[in-house]
Amino acid sequence: MKKCLILLVMSVLFACNGQAGYVLKGVFKNAGNGTAILTLLSDEKLLISDTVKMKDGKFVFEGETPCVGFALVTIAPEGKKAVQVRLALENSKIEMKGDWNNVEMSEEEELVVKGMTITGSKNHDVYEELSKQWKVVEALPEFEKYAELAKKVLDDPDILQDTTFYWGYRKEFDAYWARIKDEQLKIMAANPSVATAAYWLYFMMNDNMPLEKLEQVFGQFDKEVRESDLVKEVRENIELRQRIEPGRPAPEFTLARRDGSSLSLSDFRGKVVVIDFWASWCRPCRASFSWVREFYKEYKDKGVEIIGVSIDANRASWEKALDEEQLPWPLVIDETVKGKARVGGLYHVLAIPMFVVVDKEGKIVVRAHMEQKELSEVVEKALRK
């Protein structure tokens, strides 16, 4: 086997696995001769790169992967367009089968081998089962009405502008989506030793899954799976959310004001602090400033301070917004690290505007999107403590 380095724009996560090696066979009718390339990356680091000859549509990769991971197989017949296939690679006997006469463009505008099968990888099987639940559930008799409404939306997206239609559709969609998640949770519970099942929590955790539920589902998996690199982001998400639960010390931070001076959360110890995460491009954020001004005027002399933390990546846009808004409370701009807002990350800010209320002792009271009445009630309670 000839080893070669393939430069791909992809990031593939992996999970450690101590089993024996893998044998990955490809059998593609009408593909002829050519080459096949197997690549497995993790955090931009190459783990496996292998190129083999394909003869009469057949090829074989053999080796040992230190980790279960999402690998990319590039199949390139001579004189024909190449097709890339993503699969969960594990140390087992895996077979890919298909017919090159069935190569066509998918809805995502990618070349695929329609009707291709992948067998022998438990991790791949479970991941595919989780992925297809949206189709499985939509086909159930009880979701016939949802399917009809979804088709209308697909045919005419503007129909959602009709308020009556929107709320009727939303009711059906919410029930449909809840059922999908229920079915996926059943699949996860049935596969505690499968890394890709735990990996699926990556999608669920960002869909407003309560921390208690996330902890319960994650705890069902075997220790080896929970500690794997494949679920690193899930594990870190849980640890982060545990750190910012109400009653926990608010993560300390220091950021720069417009004039270059530093501002730290600890500067306001002894006061109730409202951290307002916003951005110049966020219309709801800027629309909220009218009532936040009223709130600040009412509470600034009662032991309450607001810190406006902008997650703008463009400093010029932030400064322009400051000139336009003339906000009276302390304002700082977040630091961007690897494309993400550093302090926003500390507080798990997924959407803005987001308010975090910190009590006099520096502990988190609540973090949520709130209107004036809700924020006032939270602050009043914090002041009485």
PADO-651804 format. One line per 8 residues: number of its first residue (from 1); for each residue x, y, z negated of C-alpha. Coordinates in nm, 3 decimals. Last residue first. Layout:
<recs>
NUM> X/Y/Z ~ ...
</recs>
This chain:
<recs>
385> -3.034/3.872/-4.958 ~ -3.281/4.154/-4.889 ~ -3.082/4.285/-4.593 ~ -3.091/3.945/-4.421 ~ -3.472/3.935/-4.445 ~ -3.504/4.282/-4.296 ~ -3.259/4.183/-4.020 ~ -3.461/3.878/-3.917
377> -3.791/4.071/-3.919 ~ -3.639/4.358/-3.721 ~ -3.502/4.118/-3.460 ~ -3.841/3.954/-3.415 ~ -4.022/4.287/-3.379 ~ -3.768/4.427/-3.133 ~ -3.758/4.129/-2.898 ~ -3.527/3.835/-2.941
369> -3.298/3.611/-2.735 ~ -3.134/3.388/-2.989 ~ -2.858/3.349/-3.244 ~ -2.966/3.340/-3.609 ~ -2.832/3.402/-3.958 ~ -2.463/3.338/-3.892 ~ -2.240/3.398/-4.192 ~ -2.012/3.699/-4.242
361> -2.101/3.762/-4.607 ~ -2.322/4.059/-4.522 ~ -2.521/3.850/-4.272 ~ -2.449/3.794/-3.903 ~ -2.727/3.825/-3.643 ~ -2.640/3.701/-3.294 ~ -2.841/3.852/-3.010 ~ -2.832/3.721/-2.654
353> -2.925/3.917/-2.343 ~ -2.802/3.707/-2.178 ~ -2.773/3.337/-2.101 ~ -2.531/3.057/-2.187 ~ -2.367/3.222/-2.487 ~ -2.206/2.944/-2.689 ~ -2.081/3.181/-2.960 ~ -1.713/3.104/-2.910
345> -1.774/3.096/-2.535 ~ -1.911/3.449/-2.535 ~ -1.596/3.539/-2.727 ~ -1.376/3.407/-2.446 ~ -1.588/3.498/-2.143 ~ -1.509/3.241/-1.876 ~ -1.309/3.251/-1.552 ~ -1.004/3.081/-1.697
337> -1.003/3.329/-1.986 ~ -1.198/3.652/-1.946 ~ -1.180/3.881/-2.247 ~ -1.499/4.043/-2.369 ~ -1.560/4.416/-2.349 ~ -1.626/4.627/-2.658 ~ -1.893/4.871/-2.770 ~ -1.963/5.026/-3.110
329> -2.316/5.177/-3.129 ~ -2.446/5.497/-2.967 ~ -2.507/5.373/-2.609 ~ -2.453/5.636/-2.338 ~ -2.640/5.425/-2.078 ~ -2.501/5.565/-1.753 ~ -2.145/5.626/-1.868 ~ -2.138/5.286/-2.042
321> -2.270/5.121/-1.724 ~ -1.987/5.276/-1.522 ~ -1.737/5.153/-1.781 ~ -1.870/4.799/-1.754 ~ -1.863/4.805/-1.373 ~ -1.502/4.929/-1.382 ~ -1.408/4.651/-1.625 ~ -1.522/4.377/-1.389
313> -1.551/4.043/-1.569 ~ -1.846/4.178/-1.763 ~ -1.921/3.980/-2.079 ~ -2.008/4.298/-2.265 ~ -2.010/4.277/-2.644 ~ -2.223/4.548/-2.805 ~ -2.160/4.547/-3.178 ~ -2.461/4.666/-3.378
305> -2.439/4.772/-3.741 ~ -2.684/4.744/-4.031 ~ -2.637/4.877/-4.385 ~ -2.953/5.088/-4.409 ~ -2.816/5.395/-4.232 ~ -2.795/5.218/-3.893 ~ -3.140/5.061/-3.939 ~ -3.403/5.292/-3.789
297> -3.182/5.462/-3.529 ~ -3.043/5.124/-3.429 ~ -3.391/4.975/-3.375 ~ -3.499/5.272/-3.166 ~ -3.184/5.241/-2.954 ~ -3.248/4.865/-2.924 ~ -3.594/4.956/-2.791 ~ -3.458/5.148/-2.491
289> -3.156/4.919/-2.456 ~ -3.375/4.620/-2.370 ~ -3.398/4.720/-2.002 ~ -3.020/4.708/-1.986 ~ -3.010/4.350/-2.101 ~ -3.309/4.247/-1.884 ~ -3.125/4.393/-1.581 ~ -2.800/4.202/-1.639
281> -2.540/4.344/-1.399 ~ -2.377/4.568/-1.661 ~ -2.345/4.276/-1.902 ~ -2.488/4.183/-2.243 ~ -2.409/4.007/-2.570 ~ -2.551/4.207/-2.863 ~ -2.386/4.118/-3.194 ~ -2.613/4.237/-3.478
273> -2.419/4.286/-3.799 ~ -2.561/4.300/-4.152 ~ -2.303/4.494/-4.348 ~ -2.062/4.384/-4.619 ~ -1.802/4.276/-4.365 ~ -1.803/4.525/-4.078 ~ -1.433/4.528/-3.991 ~ -1.448/4.146/-4.000
265> -1.606/4.147/-3.655 ~ -1.294/4.310/-3.520 ~ -1.258/4.623/-3.306 ~ -0.934/4.725/-3.141 ~ -0.849/5.060/-2.983 ~ -0.805/5.074/-2.607 ~ -1.029/5.378/-2.548 ~ -1.304/5.158/-2.403
257> -1.304/4.932/-2.707 ~ -1.086/4.624/-2.719 ~ -1.176/4.291/-2.876 ~ -1.107/4.109/-3.202 ~ -1.298/3.795/-3.295 ~ -1.401/3.592/-3.601 ~ -1.639/3.301/-3.550 ~ -1.948/3.353/-3.769
249> -1.924/3.146/-4.087 ~ -2.194/2.873/-4.087 ~ -2.536/2.939/-4.242 ~ -2.720/2.919/-3.912 ~ -2.541/2.678/-3.675 ~ -2.242/2.822/-3.494 ~ -1.980/2.561/-3.587 ~ -2.214/2.269/-3.518
241> -2.281/2.416/-3.176 ~ -1.910/2.416/-3.099 ~ -1.858/2.058/-3.219 ~ -2.152/1.940/-3.009 ~ -2.024/2.126/-2.703 ~ -1.675/1.987/-2.757 ~ -1.809/1.631/-2.758 ~ -2.014/1.693/-2.446
233> -1.715/1.856/-2.274 ~ -1.488/1.564/-2.364 ~ -1.738/1.307/-2.239 ~ -1.512/1.166/-1.968 ~ -1.211/1.209/-2.196 ~ -1.330/0.920/-2.411 ~ -1.386/0.947/-2.786 ~ -1.761/0.889/-2.771
225> -1.710/0.600/-2.527 ~ -1.459/0.421/-2.749 ~ -1.685/0.479/-3.051 ~ -1.977/0.307/-2.882 ~ -2.271/0.527/-2.790 ~ -2.577/0.582/-3.007 ~ -2.416/0.881/-3.181 ~ -2.446/1.086/-2.862
217> -2.824/1.047/-2.869 ~ -2.855/1.149/-3.235 ~ -2.610/1.439/-3.207 ~ -2.793/1.576/-2.902 ~ -3.127/1.541/-3.079 ~ -3.003/1.734/-3.382 ~ -2.844/1.997/-3.157 ~ -3.171/2.065/-2.977
209> -3.158/2.002/-2.601 ~ -3.201/2.340/-2.431 ~ -3.111/2.214/-2.083 ~ -2.738/2.265/-2.120 ~ -2.706/1.953/-2.335 ~ -2.898/1.751/-2.077 ~ -2.650/1.792/-1.793 ~ -2.343/1.700/-1.998
201> -2.551/1.425/-2.160 ~ -2.503/1.238/-1.833 ~ -2.144/1.168/-1.941 ~ -2.276/0.934/-2.210 ~ -2.431/0.714/-1.942 ~ -2.113/0.747/-1.735 ~ -1.912/0.597/-2.019 ~ -2.112/0.274/-2.047
193> -2.081/0.101/-2.385 ~ -2.410/0.226/-2.531 ~ -2.612/0.125/-2.221 ~ -2.974/0.064/-2.326 ~ -2.990/0.389/-2.522 ~ -2.870/0.577/-2.216 ~ -3.138/0.423/-1.994 ~ -3.408/0.512/-2.248
185> -3.277/0.869/-2.262 ~ -3.302/0.889/-1.884 ~ -3.666/0.781/-1.896 ~ -3.750/1.044/-2.158 ~ -3.560/1.309/-1.960 ~ -3.761/1.232/-1.648 ~ -4.084/1.239/-1.849 ~ -4.004/1.587/-1.984
177> -3.937/1.708/-1.630 ~ -4.275/1.583/-1.503 ~ -4.466/1.734/-1.797 ~ -4.286/2.067/-1.746 ~ -4.351/2.051/-1.371 ~ -4.725/1.995/-1.413 ~ -4.760/2.294/-1.646 ~ -4.534/2.504/-1.424
169> -4.743/2.427/-1.117 ~ -5.061/2.546/-1.285 ~ -4.876/2.848/-1.420 ~ -4.739/2.934/-1.076 ~ -5.066/2.880/-0.890 ~ -5.251/3.129/-1.109 ~ -4.964/3.377/-1.091 ~ -4.935/3.366/-0.710
161> -4.572/3.463/-0.656 ~ -4.494/3.090/-0.668 ~ -4.654/3.065/-0.323 ~ -4.347/3.244/-0.190 ~ -4.162/2.910/-0.188 ~ -4.381/2.790/0.104 ~ -4.313/2.436/0.229 ~ -4.111/2.335/-0.077
153> -4.364/2.501/-0.309 ~ -4.651/2.320/-0.139 ~ -4.459/1.992/-0.164 ~ -4.406/2.051/-0.538 ~ -4.782/2.104/-0.582 ~ -4.863/1.769/-0.420 ~ -4.592/1.588/-0.617 ~ -4.720/1.744/-0.941
145> -5.071/1.619/-0.867 ~ -4.941/1.267/-0.802 ~ -4.753/1.270/-1.131 ~ -4.975/1.021/-1.314 ~ -4.947/0.777/-1.023 ~ -4.565/0.747/-1.060 ~ -4.367/0.843/-0.747 ~ -4.236/1.164/-0.907
137> -4.093/0.956/-1.189 ~ -3.881/0.740/-0.960 ~ -3.765/1.037/-0.753 ~ -3.650/1.238/-1.055 ~ -3.511/0.918/-1.204 ~ -3.262/0.875/-0.920 ~ -2.959/1.019/-1.096 ~ -2.993/0.807/-1.410
129> -3.001/0.487/-1.207 ~ -2.706/0.609/-1.000 ~ -2.503/0.671/-1.315 ~ -2.597/0.329/-1.451 ~ -2.490/0.150/-1.133 ~ -2.166/0.346/-1.102 ~ -2.061/0.265/-1.457 ~ -2.153/-0.099/-1.409
121> -1.928/-0.114/-1.103 ~ -1.971/-0.435/-0.900 ~ -2.191/-0.305/-0.619 ~ -2.194/-0.003/-0.390 ~ -2.448/0.003/-0.108 ~ -2.473/0.213/0.208 ~ -2.825/0.270/0.342 ~ -2.733/0.594/0.514
113> -2.359/0.637/0.555 ~ -2.319/1.003/0.468 ~ -2.193/1.320/0.636 ~ -2.268/1.623/0.421 ~ -2.524/1.892/0.491 ~ -2.682/1.872/0.144 ~ -2.994/1.728/0.310 ~ -2.766/1.456/0.449
105> -2.605/1.444/0.793 ~ -2.584/1.100/0.954 ~ -2.375/0.784/0.967 ~ -2.605/0.487/1.025 ~ -2.408/0.342/1.317 ~ -2.121/0.317/1.070 ~ -2.305/0.034/0.893 ~ -2.259/-0.012/0.519
97> -2.096/-0.202/0.237 ~ -1.885/-0.092/-0.062 ~ -1.765/-0.365/-0.297 ~ -1.631/-0.342/-0.651 ~ -1.447/-0.607/-0.853 ~ -1.368/-0.454/-1.192 ~ -1.141/-0.199/-1.358 ~ -1.362/0.106/-1.320
89> -1.424/0.359/-1.045 ~ -1.749/0.553/-1.052 ~ -1.817/0.644/-0.692 ~ -1.795/0.935/-0.453 ~ -1.795/0.862/-0.079 ~ -1.627/1.080/0.183 ~ -1.699/1.022/0.551 ~ -1.449/1.077/0.830
81> -1.558/1.169/1.181 ~ -1.472/0.922/1.453 ~ -1.179/0.869/1.690 ~ -1.009/0.621/1.457 ~ -1.223/0.547/1.151 ~ -1.159/0.769/0.844 ~ -1.312/0.654/0.514 ~ -1.235/0.890/0.228
73> -1.301/0.731/-0.111 ~ -1.335/0.978/-0.397 ~ -1.319/0.866/-0.758 ~ -1.545/0.947/-1.051 ~ -1.365/0.794/-1.346 ~ -1.316/0.497/-1.575 ~ -0.963/0.533/-1.701 ~ -0.620/0.377/-1.697
65> -0.694/0.261/-1.343 ~ -0.534/-0.060/-1.225 ~ -0.461/-0.154/-0.870 ~ -0.609/-0.302/-0.557 ~ -0.772/-0.122/-0.266 ~ -0.913/-0.330/0.019 ~ -1.022/-0.241/0.374 ~ -1.268/-0.364/0.634
57> -1.429/-0.178/0.925 ~ -1.263/-0.394/1.190 ~ -0.927/-0.313/1.032 ~ -0.883/-0.031/0.779 ~ -0.529/0.045/0.672 ~ -0.470/0.157/0.315 ~ -0.398/0.487/0.138 ~ -0.373/0.524/-0.240
49> -0.373/0.822/-0.472 ~ -0.451/0.757/-0.838 ~ -0.417/0.979/-1.144 ~ -0.360/1.316/-0.979 ~ -0.399/1.608/-1.215 ~ -0.657/1.876/-1.130 ~ -0.827/1.823/-1.468 ~ -0.854/1.455/-1.379
41> -0.815/1.326/-1.026 ~ -0.884/0.991/-0.864 ~ -0.818/0.946/-0.493 ~ -0.870/0.646/-0.264 ~ -0.794/0.687/0.106 ~ -0.917/0.464/0.387 ~ -0.760/0.435/0.729 ~ -0.858/0.346/1.083
33> -0.993/0.053/1.277 ~ -1.350/-0.017/1.378 ~ -1.639/0.142/1.189 ~ -1.905/-0.071/1.362 ~ -1.987/-0.259/1.044 ~ -1.841/-0.118/0.724 ~ -1.700/-0.353/0.458 ~ -1.496/-0.180/0.189
25> -1.341/-0.364/-0.101 ~ -1.228/-0.218/-0.434 ~ -1.034/-0.458/-0.654 ~ -0.977/-0.311/-0.999 ~ -0.730/-0.397/-1.274 ~ -0.779/-0.545/-1.621 ~ -0.979/-0.371/-1.895 ~ -0.849/-0.102/-2.133
17> -1.072/0.187/-2.033 ~ -1.016/0.553/-2.092 ~ -1.278/0.793/-1.961 ~ -1.239/1.023/-1.664 ~ -1.336/1.363/-1.532 ~ -1.293/1.459/-1.170 ~ -1.215/1.811/-1.054 ~ -1.234/1.874/-0.683
9> -1.067/2.079/-0.415 ~ -0.857/1.802/-0.267 ~ -0.485/1.779/-0.196 ~ -0.411/1.416/-0.116 ~ -0.078/1.274/-0.227 ~ 0.022/0.951/-0.063 ~ 0.109/0.602/-0.178 ~ 0.133/0.339/0.096
1> 0.000/0.000/0.000
</recs>
